[in-house]
Amino acid sequence: RLGLERADTAEKALNVIVDLLEKYGQGGNCMESHMAFTYHNSFLIADRKEAWVLETSGKYWAAEKVEGGVRNISNQLSITTKIDREHSELKEYAKSNGWWDGEKEFDFAATYSYVNTARMTTSRSRYCEGYKLLNKHKGSITSEIMMEILRDKESGINMEGGFMTTGSMVSVLPQQPNLPCIHFFTGTPDPAR
């Protein structure tokens, strides 16, 4: 939200988020119950001209500029070796903890996924299912198709049970500056409604 408030482009929003992350870190309970549950965050950041994926682990982060096709995030690290921007100490921190030997190609997801709270896994990987659904419609994705994907319970994208999806958002960002951007938000706690 602070990225949206303080920036007028996707890359400037990325800068806002990583500056705050490096200064303040992240944390706090992700549940209202007394059970302690934390995880680190991933972001899809887009404007009319470009898009970024930002993934974090503590104060460390990696960012990938989306060059085309489809891209999704979902409760696991997904940036591998294509890192366009990164925390200045990202690799050194991984090396000092024995997660990366400094010799083989650096893979952010493989290296930082060993940090317990950096990754949540589900039996049917929401990330993989989301990627399949997006690829099925690649080149012809409309706001209606995105709403269908976000309502999908079978894939786990729209979660039920112990963890529940409580909202979804679909944005249409035309590249032509004279056309308005349109944002759809769910009006109920379950995107399937």
N, C-alpha and C positions, 0 to 999 in steps of 0.2 A: 504494500500500500504506500509505503514511503517512496519507493521507486516511481510509482505512478504520480505521486504528489510533486516530486522534486525534479522530474526529468521529462523532456519532450521527445526523446528517442529511446529506442530499445537499448542501445549501447550506453547511453547516459543512465538509464535505470539500472543496468548491470553495474555501473560504477557506483551508484548510490548504495546498492545492496552490499557489494563487496567491501566498500569503505566502512559501512556500519558493522558488517560481520567481523572485519579485522579489528575494529575498535572495541566492540562490545561482545563478540562471540555470539553464541546462541545456546538455548537450553530452555528449561522449564517443562513442566508436565504437559503432555498432549491429551490428557484425559481429565475429566471433571471428578472422577472417582478418586479414592485414596491410593489406588494402585499407581506406583511410579512407572511412567512409560514415556520415554523420550526417543526422538529420532532426529536426524538431520534433514535438511530440506533441499528440494530441487525446484527449479523454476523454469517455466517457458516464458520468455520475454519477447514480445513482438511489437513492431509498429508497421506502418504501411510499406516500409522498404526493406526491413531486415528482421531476423529472428535469432535468438540465442537460447541455448540451454545452459543453465547454471546449476551445478551440483556442489554440495557442501559436505564437509566433515569437520565438525568443530569450527575453528576459525579458518581452516584450509578449504580451498575451492578450486574448481576447474570449470572453464567455460568453453563451449563449442558454438561457433557460428553456424547456423543452419544454412546450407547452400542450396537446398532444393529437396524435392521429394516430401516425405512425411516424417514426422518426429514426434515422439511421445515420451512422457516420464511417468513413473508409477512406483513409488516406494522401494526403489533400488537404484544404485548408481548405474548409469548407462554410458557415460562418456568413457571411451577406451583410450585409444592412442591419438585421436584427432583432438588436440587441445589447442585452442586458439589464444586463450588467455589463462593465467593461473596465478595462484598465490605465489609470491616470490620465494617462499621457503617450502613449497609443496613437496618437491622431490627430496630435498635434504631432510625434511622431517620423516618422510617414509623410509629413507635410507638409515637414519639414526635409530629408528625403531625396528630395523631388521625386516621391514615389509618388502623392500626392493633392494636389489644388490648393486644398483647403479650401472650395471653392465647391459642387461637386456633392455629392450624398448620399454619405456614407461607406459603403463596402462593404468589409468586412474581408477576405473571400476575394479579391476582385479586387485590392485594394491590397497585401496582404501576400504573395500568391502569387508576386509578382515576386522575392521573396527566394529565392535558389536552393535553400536547404535547407528551406524552409517547405513544399515541395510535391513529392511524388513522383507521377509520372504513369505510367499503364500504357496500352497501346494500347486496351484495352477497359474503361476506367474501372470499377474495382471499386465505387466509390461509387455510380455510376449503376445498375449491375447489382444491387447490394444494395438500393437504393431500390425498383427494379422488383419484386424478389422480396418485399420487405416489403409493398409496396402491393397486390400480388396477393392477399395474405392479410389485409389490413387489417380489423380488427374480429373476426377469428377466429384470431389467432395463439396457438398453444399452444407448450409447450416442445418437443414433437416437431417442429413446423414450424420452429422456430428452429434445432433441430439439423440438419434437412434443409438449411436455407439455409446454415448454417456449414460443411456438408460439400460444398457445391456447387463443383465444380472448373471447370465450363464457364464460370461467371460470373467466375472469378478470385478469388472470395472465399476459397476454400481453394486457396492458391497451391502450384504445383509448379515445379520448375526451379531457377534461380539463387537465388530467394528462395522459402522454403517456409513455409507456415503450420505452426506447431509446437504449437498448442493453441487451444482454444476454450472458452468458458464461457457457460452459459445460466442465468439466475436467474429464479425465480418469486417475486415480491414481493407477496403479497396485501395489499389495503388494510386488511383486518380485522386488528387487532393480536393477536387470539387465535389466528390461524392462523400456522403456521411459514413462514419463508422457506426456499426450497429452491434449492440451487446445484448444477449439474451441470458437471463438468470433464472434458475428454477425458483418457483414461488412456494414450494413445499419442501419438507425435509427429505423427500425421496424423489430423485430425478425421474423415476419411472412414472410419477404422477404428473 
